[in-house]
Amino acid sequence: MRRIIIEADKCDGCKSCSLACMQAHRKDAGDIYTLDLGDPANESRNFIYKTADGYKPVFCRHCDEPECVLSCMSGALTKDPRDGHVYYDREKCGSCFMCVMNCPYGVLKPDDETHSVVIKCDFCRDLGGEPSCVKACPKQAIHVEEV
């Protein structure tokens, strides 16, 4: 199973990973400067926080036993047994946000605009290859490993 590995000590807070994520998930054509930030599909699925010790990249860990999936009453979150990743089905979501409350890493969140959609990493499933955030990191602070 492939997972995103984070080396926080290499992160300089540039947020290239977040911008690449937003760009990769947008519905319309264009560049990052024409991105509609009000569209939930265009929000980043990862976060970079500044701490006293530097920067803290926060990414979905696609946990072995994901609390988000276990707490999802509608079945909108599922763990794919083939690749081990956790996926979100917007059509099934009841917007209860139990997944958000139960994620031990604080990764999942409601969208900023409508507060009805869960913003969740999909490992760039529809794009194939490496996740966009990994490709965009100039410091190689995040990378994919087989675990």
N, C-alpha and C positions, 0 to 999 in steps of 0.2 A: 504494500500500500504506500502511496506517495503522500507526503505531508510537507507543509511549509515549515521550515525551521528558521528560527529567529536568533540572530546574534546581536542583541541589543547594544553591546559595547561598540559595534561598528556603525550604528545609526547616528546620523548627524541632523535628523529632523527635517530633511528637505521636503518630505511628503510626496516625492515622485511616485511612490507606490500608491498612495491614495488617489492622486490625479490619474494615474494609469488605470486604476480600477474604475473610476468614474467614466473615463473615456471608453473603456472596453464594454461597459454595460449600457451605454447610451443607445437610444432607439433611432435617433436621426443622424444623418451624416454631418460631418463638420469637425472642427478642431476643438480643443479644450476651451478656447476663448468664446465659443458660441454655445457652450453647454448650458442647458436649462436646469438650473439647480433646484427648481421647484418640482421637477419630475422625480418621483421616488426611484425610478430605475437608474437615475444618474448619480445616486449617492454612493459614496465609497463604502466598501464592505470591510475596510480596515481603518485603524486609527493610530495616530502617533501622538503621545502625550509627553509634554515636557515635565521632567521631574528635577529634583535637586541634584540628582546624579547624572543627568543627561536626558536621553529620550527613551521612551518606552513604546515600542511598536506592539500593537494589540491586534492579533489575527485570530480567526476561527481555527480551532485545533482539530476539528472533525474528530472529536473524542471517540475512544473505544466504546464507552457507554455514555452517549451524550444525554445530559440532563434536559436539553432543549427538546429532544425527540421524546423522551420519557414523559415530559410534562405537556406535550402537545395533544390536546383532546380531539382536535379535528383531523389529525393525520396529515397536516400540511407539511410537517417536517419528518423526513425519513432518512434512514442511513442505508445507502446502497451497498449491499454485500459484495458487489463485484469490485468496487474501487475504495470502499470504506469511507466515502465522503458523505456528509449530511447535506441534503437538498431540501429546498423550500418550494412548495406549490402554492402560489398566491391564490389560485382559484379555490382551494380547500380551506384557506385560513379564515378563522372566525374572529381575528383581531383581539383575542383575549390577552395576548402578550405574556402568557405563562412561561413561554420559552425565554423571553427577555428576562423575566424575573429569576428564572432558574439557571441561566448560563453562569457557571462559576467564574468565568473570565470577563464578563461584561461586554461581550463582543456583539451580540444581537441587539438591535434597537428598532423602535418604530421609525418609520420615515418622518422626515422633518416637516413635510408639507401637509399631508392628510392624516397622519397618525393612524393609519389603517393597514399598512403594509410592513412586514418585517424585512429589515435590511440584513442580508445574510450572505456570506461568501459561498460561491458555487464552484470554486476552484477553476473558474473560467471554462466550465464544462463545454459550452457551445463553441468555444474558440479553439479547442484542441491545443496540445503542446503545453508549454509552461504557462502558469498564471501570469497575467499582465503585470501584476505588482512585482513579481520576481524579476521579470525581464527589465523593469524600469529602474530597479534599485542600483544607483551608481556605485554604492559602497559594498555591494554583495552582503548586506546585513540580513537579507532574507534569501533563502534558496530552498529548493525542493530536494528532498531525500527519500529514498526508499526505506521504510521502517518496518 
